[in-house]
């Protein structure tokens, strides 16, 4: 687990908040595959994710165009369809422009 290294602002964040259905049904494998595929997309900067009941995944992108290209990716379209059919009770996606960030590290 690590905090994404996003580089200089501005950049964009896609916040995906979800409540899962019960059971895995291939979800874990697809989530791993989507992370690998997203990381290969032009403009991808990183991702952070947590799940304990409510799931929150934040992916970071250089531009709105990069986000739109990822949304149209064939593998991602398949995952989106399966998500609606099998894996999610509900979800919400928010897209934000990050104007400023700052950090602290004891390391």
C-alpha positions in Angstrom: 0.0 0.0 0.0 1.4 3.4 -0.9 0.3 7.0 -1.7 0.3 7.7 -5.4 3.1 10.0 -6.7 1.2 12.3 -9.0 3.7 14.9 -10.0 3.0 18.6 -10.4 -0.5 20.1 -10.3 -2.9 20.6 -12.0 -4.0 17.1 -12.7 -7.3 15.2 -12.4 -8.7 12.7 -9.9 -11.5 10.2 -10.7 -13.1 9.2 -7.4 -15.1 5.9 -7.6 -17.1 5.2 -4.5 -19.0 1.9 -4.4 -20.9 -0.6 -2.4 -20.3 -4.2 -3.5 -22.7 -7.1 -3.8 -21.9 -10.2 -1.7 -19.3 -12.7 -3.0 -16.3 -12.3 -5.3 -17.5 -13.7 -8.6 -14.3 -12.8 -10.3 -14.2 -9.2 -9.0 -10.7 -9.5 -7.4 -9.1 -10.8 -10.6 -10.9 -8.1 -12.7 -9.8 -5.4 -10.3 -6.2 -6.5 -10.6 -6.5 -6.6 -14.4 -8.0 -3.1 -14.5 -5.2 -1.7 -12.3 -2.6 -3.2 -14.7 -4.5 -1.9 -17.8 -5.0 1.6 -16.4 -1.3 1.8 -15.5 -0.5 1.3 -19.2 -2.8 4.1 -20.4 -1.2 7.4 -21.5 -1.8 10.0 -18.9 -2.2 7.7 -15.9 -0.5 9.0 -12.8 -1.4 6.6 -10.1 -4.2 5.1 -7.9 -5.2 4.7 -4.3 -7.9 2.4 -3.0 -9.5 1.3 0.2 -12.5 -0.9 1.0 -14.2 -1.7 4.3 -17.8 -1.9 3.4 -17.7 1.3 1.4 -15.1 1.1 -1.4 -13.2 4.2 -2.6 -10.8 4.2 -5.4 -9.1 7.4 -6.6 -7.2 7.3 -9.9 -5.1 10.2 -11.0 -4.7 11.4 -14.6 -2.9 14.1 -16.5 -6.0 15.3 -18.4 -9.7 15.0 -19.1 -8.8 13.4 -22.4 -6.8 10.7 -20.7 -9.8 9.9 -18.5 -12.1 9.8 -21.4 -9.8 7.4 -23.3 -9.7 5.1 -20.3 -13.5 5.2 -20.0 -13.6 4.0 -23.7 -11.0 1.2 -23.3 -12.5 -2.1 -24.4 -11.3 -4.1 -21.3 -12.6 -1.3 -19.1 -16.0 -1.3 -20.9 -16.3 -5.0 -20.1 -15.5 -4.4 -16.4 -18.0 -1.6 -16.3 -20.7 -3.9 -17.7 -19.9 -6.7 -15.3 -19.8 -4.2 -12.4 -23.4 -3.1 -13.1 -24.6 -6.6 -13.7 -22.8 -8.5 -10.9 -20.5 -6.7 -8.5 -22.0 -3.4 -7.4 -25.2 -2.6 -5.5 -24.5 1.1 -6.3 -21.6 3.4 -7.2 -20.8 7.0 -7.9 -18.0 8.5 -10.0 -16.7 12.0 -9.5 -14.1 13.8 -11.6 -12.2 16.6 -10.0 -9.4 18.9 -11.1 -6.6 19.0 -8.5 -5.3 22.5 -8.3 -3.0 22.1 -5.3 -1.5 19.3 -3.2 1.0 19.0 -0.5 2.4 16.2 1.6 4.3 15.0 4.7 6.5 12.0 5.1 8.3 10.8 8.2 10.3 8.4 6.0 
